[in-house]
Amino acid sequence: MKKKNRVLPPSLLVSFGAMSVFGVLMITVKPYADSGRLLPRNNLVTELDQEVNEKLHQANQESQTGVRVFNYITDFGGGVWIRKLAIYVALGLVIVPCWQVIFRGKRIDVPVWGLLLSIVWIFVLLLGEVLNVELKDYVMRSRPPYHEAAHAFGYSFPSGHSMGAFIAYGMLAYLLTLTIPQRRIQIAVVTLLGSIVLLVGFSRMYLGAHWFSDVIGGFAAGAVWLGFCIGLVEAPRVFLRSAAKSRMAQTSLADLIPDPSVPSPEIVISEKTV
């Protein structure tokens, strides 16, 4: 009997792939020490950063409307809005299941799962923010020369807005796809939230707060953490589904096996006389 090959969950595969991307970028942009000073590296990635930064700064200076629009968009990845979103979603994960039990007759364990998911949601966002700070302190990369106009401070790599948006909206998309059965609506939700993430990342470059590689690094770091956390959530769900299927299979098999305590019906063969 052949054994089935066990494959890692897709979220963990994404996490490992993103880890490779982040590692390469971190090595490429991390300043090197020379006589006690940290000096920026000069390579293809940093040269691309310089080119993108100059072009976007020129566009920034030519369009005040663009600055206003992207100042508004960038707030969707800021700490203030992400914390508000965390509270709203956590409350929704508790209140909606309770409403379903009271008014729609759902099972009583539904609010328990909602509470567990709300705890996981807060845990993912909170530790994601802490992880970003630790990564910035480790890499210690300076921001672009025009970052003060964007009211940005601290180190640059990886982008906190980009990483926070990827984790928050990525986790929100995952939670929504768990509750929405329609495939088309799932795709629409993921597309909408993914677009917000991309716009937040672009806004950080347009406003001069981050280099291009900072944003890509923020997305990669967010994918590492989000993929790992979704993998942890999926593991017990897959185990419970497998256990339920196994019990159903055993029950079906038991129905096919006759009970020895129940006598078999006698077969009577009538003889016809000619």
N, C-alpha and C positions, 0 to 999 in steps of 0.2 A: 504494500500500500504506500503510495507516494505521499510525502508530507507537503503541505502547502507552504510556499515561501511567504514568510511574514514580511510585509512591506511597511516602512515607517509611514505614519500619518502625513498627508500632504503638507500640513502646516509646519511640521518639523523639518521636512525637506526644504521648504521655503526658508525656514529659519537658518538652516545650515548654509544654504546658498547665499543668503543675505549677509551672513557672518563673514564669508569669504570676501564679498565686495567691500564690506566695511573695513576689514583688516587691511586690504590693499590700499584703500583710500587713507586710512589712518597712518600707515607707514609712509605714504607718499607726501602727506601734508604736515606731518608732525615736525616742528622746528628742531634743529640740531644745535647742540651746545658748542660754543667756541669761545674760549677764554672767559668762561662764566656768563656769556650772553647767549640768548636764544635767537638764532637767525633763521629766517624763512628759507625753505628749500626752493630750488630752481629746477623744475622738470616740466614735462608735457602737461601734467594736470594743473600745476600752479600757473603755467603760462596761459592755459585755457581759462582759468579763473580770472586772470588779469584782463584778458580780452573781453570776456562776457561782462565783467564788472564795468569796464569803460563804456561799452556800448549801451548797457542798461542805464548807466548814470547819465549818459547823453540824452537818452529818451526820457529819463526822469526830469531833467532840467527843461526839456522842451514841452512837457505836458503836465500842467498842474492838476488837470482833471484826472489824469492817470494816477498821480500821487494820492489824490483824495480817495479814488476808488480802491486802490491797493492798500491804503491805510485802513480802510474799512474791512477789506477781505482778510488782511493779516491778523485782525483781532480774533478771527475764528480759530486760530492756532495758539492764541495767547493763554497764559496761565489763568487769567481771570475768567474767561469764557469757558475754558476746559473744566475748571472747577465747578462752575454753574451747571454745565452739561452733566458732570459726574453726579451731582446731587439730584437733578431732574430725572435722569435715567434710573438711578438707584431707587428713588421713590416709586417710579413707574413699575419697576420690576417687583415691587412688593404690593402696591395698591391694585394693579390690574389683575394679578392672580386671585387676590382676595375677592375682588368684584366678580370674577368668573365663578368662584365657589358659591357666593351668596345668591347671585342672580341667574346663573346659567347652569348650576348643578354640577360643576366640575369636581374632580376628586379632591379630597382634603389635602393631599400631598402636593398639589400644584403650588400653593403659596410657599411651601418649604423650599421647593426648587427655585422659586423666584427669589427668595431671601438669599439662598446660596449663590445664585448668579449675581445678585446685587453686591454681595461681599467680594466676589471674584472681580467684578467690574471696578470697584473702588481700589482693590489691591493692584490690579493691572495698571491703572492710571497713576496711582500714587508712586509705586516703585519705578514706573517708567520715567517719571519726572526726576526722581532721585538718581536713576541711572544716567540720565542726560547730564546732570551736574557733575557726577563723578567722571564721566568720559571727557567733558570739557576741561576739568581740572587736570586730567592726565595728559591730554594732547597739548593744551596751552597754546592754541593757535590764535594769532591776532586777527581782529576783524578787518574788513576792507576800510580804505581811507575815508569813506563818506558815511560811516555807520552812525555818527552822531546825529545826523539829520533824521535818522529812523528811530532815535531814542533807544538805541540798543547798547547794552553794556555787557561786560564779562568776556569770556573767551568765545571763540567762533565755531569750532568744530566739536561735535555735530550741531546742526541747527536745532535749537530747542523747539521752535514753532513747528518745524517740519516733522521732527520726531514725535512731538506731542500730538499733532494732528493725525499722523499716520496711526498711532496707537489708539487714540480716542475714537476716530471715525471708523477705523478698521474693526475695532472691537464692537462698536455699535452696529456695523453692518453684519457682523457675525451673529450677534444677539437677535437682530431683526430677521435674519434668514432662518433662525431656529423657530420663529413664531409665524412666519409667512409661508404658507404652503405653495402659493402660485409661483411658478418658475419665472414668469415674465416680470412680476412685481419684484422678485428677488434681484433680478438683473438690473431693473431700474433703480432700486435702492443702492446697490453696490456702485453703479455708475455715478449716481448723484454724489454719494459720499466720497468716492474716489476723486471726482472732479474738484470737490472742496479741498481735499488734501493737496492736489497738484497746484491749485490756485494759491493756496497758502504758501507752498514752497516757492512758487514764482514771485509772489509778493515780497518775500524776504530778499530775493536778489534784486528786484526792481527798486526797492527802497534803499538798497545799499547796506542792508544789515548783515548780509552773509555772502560768502563766495559760492560759486556754483557747486563745488565739491562739498561744501558744508551742507547744502540742501540734500544732495544725493546721499551723503553720509548719514543725515538725519533720517531719511527714508529707509536706508539699509538697517540702521540701528533699531528703528521702530519695527521693521519687519522681523528682525531677530527676536526681539522681546515679545511681540504680538504672536508670532508663530509658535514660540515656546509655550506661551500661556494658553493659547487655543489648543495646543496639543495636550496639555495637562487637563483641560476641560473635556476634551473629546475622549480621552482614555477611559474614564469611568462610564461615559455614555455608551461607548462601543462595547465595553465589558458587560454592561447591563443588558444591552440588546442581544448580545451573543448568548448570555445566560437564559434570556427569555426564549430565544429561538430553540435553544437546546432543550428546555423544559417542554416546549410545544412538540418537538420532535419525539421526545421520550413518551409523552402522553399519547401521541398518535400511534406509536409503535405498540404501546401497551394495549390499545384498543383492538389491535389485530391479533393479539395472543389470547386464546380462549382461557377462561377461568376454570381451573380444574375442579373447583368446588361446585360448579354448575353442571349438572348431568347433560350430556349431549342428547339431542332428540333422537328417538329411535326411528329407524328407517324401516317401514313396513313394505314388503314386496308382495303384492297380491298375485296369486297364481290363477291363471285362467285355464279353465278346463275346456277342451274342445269337445 
